Amino acid sequence: MIKKQIPNIVTSLNLLCGFLGILTIAYGYNSHSGLSNNDLPIYLMFAAAFFDFVDGFVARALKVDSPLGKQLDSLADVVTFGVLPGLLMFTAIGESLSCYVHFNPYDAIDRLIHGNRGIEFEYPKSGSKWNLIYMLPALLVPILSAFRLAKFNIDTRQSHSFIGLPTPANGLFLATVYYVIQHNSYGAANCFHPALLAGLVFVFAVLLVAPIPLFAMKFKAFTWKGNEVRFIFLAMAITLLAIFQLAAFPIVIILYILTSIINNILTRNNNEV
């Protein structure tokens, strides 16, 4: 009985990391361990990605695959790779708004919900509450992540490849974009316009449900033939990460999408010939 629950416990660690990441943002966690103020949620998401990757191996090794584990995995991913990155980008866009238009989105939300409450809010003309529109794409991330995961669970076409960007890949992409923003040499969000961030988040949220076939990093055998695309991508990804470290991850995800599209075109042309 306990043996059957071991993979589910590993999956639960994924969920726990996502929940802790949300808590660190919500309560303004201040690290004393050398990490900057907003790095811990990103590291927690990478830890969750490790547990998300390992739980399937554990289930297969113990021969205890179950429908329950599949559903639990998706529910954990909604929190960790849907809600958490959506919250990170909501924060990032809010910071860029305060930088570019002297706009506090949290005050604006409070004003929309509660009204003035007898307090006169002073906003510059460029700081209209309509700037909240920039933050709407961040709200799409958890919604479309949930839709993508629910669709994945019932789509038999995605056993050896993906249709649409996998939720963990999207979550890690957005988390590392936030990391780059926080660690740019000009200060947080200073060189990222809110419209640029909003557009980027919107595009990647849509990619979750876009009907684009993407190859999976699943090796049936470790031979070159049949795995050419995987080995080439893996070599490029490792090289980029070795040079640029965590900041390279957004480039790696974009490279993954472009490599998949090129592979789709070449495969279709070969089939036509």
Secondary structure, 3 states (H helix, E strand, C coil): CHHHHHHHHHHHHHHHHHHHHHHHHHCCCCCCCCCCCCCHHHHHHHHHHHHHHHHHHHHHHHCCCCHHHHHHHHHHHHHHHHHHHHHHHHHHHHHHHHHHHCCCHHHHHHHHHHCCCCCCCCCCHHHCHHHHHHHHHHHHHHHHHHHHHHHHHHCHHHCCEEECCCHHHHHHHHHHHHHHHHHCCCCCCCCCCHHHHHHHHHHHHHHCCCCCEEECCCCCCCCCCCCHHHHHHHHHHHHHHHHHHHHHHHHHHHHHHHHHHHHHHHHHHHHHC
